[in-house]
Amino acid sequence: MTLQPGERERSAAIRDARALGAVLSTVRLECGLTQEAAATKSTVPRPYIATLETGKQTMALTRLFHLLDAYDAELRIEWTHR
């Protein structure tokens, strides 16, 4: 990732659905987006964004985090912020 002047890189390790939700919410807010605007920009339905951001444990996320645990691996999200 190439940083532009005035940008700073941020990252977070994600170990469960709650942590994923918190990071997604933080990134969205730092981008200055509402959930509705994020939905429009990403084509992901707003209710699904809300589900993720509240840290709801879905079957897909449960399986993902079980696999990561079995592999002794972690999910990491990196983003830049101005």
N, C-alpha and C positions, 0 to 999 in steps of 0.2 A: 504494500500500500504506500503510495507516494503522498506525503503530506504537503499541502500548500501552505504559504505563509499565514500564520494566525490559527492554523488547525492543530489540534492535539489528538493523539491516538488514545483510545480507551479500550479496555477489554474486560471481560468477566468470564469466570469459569461457571458453567451451568451444571448443577448436580441433580436438580429435580425440577418439577413443573413450576413450583413456586418461584424458584430462582429465575427460570426462563421468563415467566410472566413479568417479574420485576424489571428485568433487563429490557425486555421488549417495550414495556411502558416507558421506561427511562429514555430509551433511544427515540421512541416516537415523540415524546415531549420535547427532547432536545432538538428534534427536527422541526418543532413548531407545528406538529400535525395533531388534529383531533383524530379520534378513531374513525370518524366518517371520512375525513380527508385521506387517511391512511388506506382505508378500504377502497376508495376511488382510485388512488394512485397505484395500489398493488393488485387490484381486482380480487382481493380476499374479502369475503363478506364481513361487515362490521361485527355481527354477533360472534363470529369465530375469533376475531381479534380480541373482543372482550373476554371470551372464554380463555384464550391463552394468557392474557394479561392478568386475569384473576388467579392464575396458577392452578386451574382445574386439571386434575389428573385424568387425561383421556387414555384410552387403551393404547393408542399409537405412542403417546409419550411414555406410558408405563413400559412398553416393550423397548422403546429406544433407550431409556435409562437403565433397564435391566441388562441390555446388551453392552452398554458402555461400562457398567459395573463388572460384568463378566470379563470384559477385555481389559479391565483396569485402565480405562481411558476416560477422558472428559470431553465435554462439548465446550467450546470456547467461542464467544462472540466478540468480534473486534469491530470498532466503528471509529470514525473521526468526528470531531466536534469543533466547531468554530468558536 
